[in-house]
Amino acid sequence: MGAPLLSVALVARTLSLLWDKPLVGVNHCVGHIEMGREVTKASNPVVLYVSGGNTQVIAYSQQCYRIFGETLDIAIGNCLDRFARILNLSNDPSPGYNIEQYAKRGKKYIPLPYTVKGMDVSFSGILSHIEKIAKEDLPKGEITPEDLCFSLQETLFAMLVEITERAMAHVESNEVLLVGGVGCNIRLQEMMEEMAKQRNGSICATDDRFCIDNGIMIAHAGLLAYKTGFTTPLKENAYLYKMPRREKEERNASREGHYKTTRKKNENHKEEKENMKEEESKKTEKRIHKKKSYRKITENLEFFPSDAYLSLSGLRIDQFALTEDPFVLPQMRSLRQERDGDHYHITVINHLEVRQLTPALVPSDEIPKKRKHPIALKALSEKITCQFGHAQGWEPPVDLGLGRCTSKDHAATSYFRVIYWPFGQMIRKTFELDFTNFHITCGFFPKDVHEYKGPGSLVCLAEGQLCSLEQAELLVSVASHYKHDFIFLNKLRDTCQRHGYTQQLNELRPWMNSNG
């Protein structure tokens, strides 16, 4: 309510200054009471003020209106509105009116909690109880929404009648004035009238034109106050929200709990921050160590245009295996060195052949994924493979991964890179190689050692070209009688010059110079 009250107060002060008229502040509750007294001609009644925001029993005593009893939690209008939402009743014209109409058709009374404490009442417990009944019993068909509305209305109004009667006895009054939005409920008026008659009294009630909030009641109460000489100084007219004591206590308790929680969070946050710093420091050290290790590999990792073949040149396979594979022993590495010396070696096989050899192979899971991917991505960079492939109108090649044979005795000699077979045929055509040969090795000298046998009698057809000899015995590498293609650096250089790949040639030249 803060914003509307603030706005109206500002307009009222503005009009008072513009037209030089006195300003009269009016209490909302007093506005309801004075309107009811004016319409009903009640002289000195006990007032039952019932609405969506208030439930109070009021009487005039010692020159002012005094509250003798009130709700301890929610107002009666609030209780009715919330129950209407539980039953999904319409808001047209109002939830309380629709409950009243449903209650007229109710036939079964359901006992509900009756909470009266001296001159005060409580409605929240009743609402919780009847909500539970509605959820559990309505689907069973044992009761109807009309029965629930009837029971709730009868219980709430009986409580109001009781505390009103006590106030009448206390102030020795025989009149009851009903004001507020709920005051126009016919059933409440009937119950209050029955009680007043038993006390030889009378009830003063109005219809909804005067019960609900309206501007005339404020104007009328303001006029009565002005006639008695009451005006409100302009400086005192500023809107100030006065927090109820209970609300203030709850707020303070909430704040104290919030402060405790905040302090605890800050302490935890500080501790987490220190832990995060420590972890970040460890990660940084680990990252630096990885970068140094990776730099040692990539410093010697050069690429030449191998026409869509995945090429790891400039790095010995045994150096790569020793760095990345913990299962490679020094004696395994020496096998390769004794055979080839310090020459660079790359071996590739095609996809169709790999399908036949898969049972004899295992992926190199020992190589960490984070280490494997940067090397593979670098080898498949736009700089070499993709640029060359696009120039030829090929699709980008696909790297099928790094593998090794299962035998630990020869693990250092059997690392290989796998790519798709069509790219192998394309590179064979570019370098004018034999299409029937098994695989290609890029290196300095035409020598290689192959030891592992695979399944025999494999014939691979692609574009009418025989990929391998019919009825030939296929090996992981080639048998001694089977041809094996080697690509030398001078042939790479000539191919680059012939096709005009000057950029690749310039990148290749430093590596060639440093390796003879």
Secondary structure, DSSP 8 states (H G I E B T S, - for coil): -HHHHHHHHHHHHHHHHHHT-------HHHHHHHHHHHHH--SS-EEEEESSS-EEEEEEETTEEEEEEEBSSS-HHHHHHHHHHHTT---SS-HHHHHHHHHHT----------EETTEE--HHHHHHHHHHHHHHTTTTSS-HHHHHHHHHHHHHHHHHHHHHHHHHHHT--EEEEESGGGG-HHHHHHHHHHHHHTT-EEE---HHHHS--HHHHHHHHHHHHHTT----GGGGS------HHHHHHHHHHHHHHHHHHHHHHHHHHHHHHHHHHHHHHHHHHHHHHHHHHHHHHHT-B----TTS---BSS-HHHHHHHH-TT--HHHHHHHHHHHTT--EEEEE-HHHHHHHGGGEEE-TTS-HHHHHHHHHHHT-IIIIIHHHHHHT-----EEEEEEES-GGGGGG--EEEE-HHHHHHHHHHTT--TT-S-EEEESSS------EEEE----EETTEESS-TT-EEESS--TTS--EEE-HHHHHHHHHHHT-HHHHHHHHHHHHHT-
